[in-house]
Amino acid sequence: MEKLSKKQIAKLINDPKRIAAIANEPHMDKWLKNNPWFGFDKKSTSKVYKIFAELESWEINAKTNKFWDLLDKKLREEI
């Protein structure tokens, strides 16, 4: 199984407006390096999508450390 590319991940989020922004987000690059299971572990990857959408619904900017720190915190709580 091949790991998902950043563009594939953005497409899975299913928002065309976010594809380029997410694919070029430095916070995401750092997060992906710290979470090499992402894209391989389907259950945990699915949880990340859910949490990502939840944080965006709270209007937390995905280009901030706060967003990615909350994503990690909520993910640890659910796993």
LINZI-V796998 format. One record per helix or strand of 2 or more residues. SS is the DSSP state (H for helix, E for strand). FROM is the first residue (numbers start at 1). TO is the last residue. If there is no record, write none. Layout:
ss = <SS & SS>
from = <FROM & FROM>
to = <TO & TO>
//
This chain:
ss = <H & H & H & H & H>
from = <6 & 16 & 26 & 42 & 65>
to = <13 & 23 & 34 & 57 & 78>
//
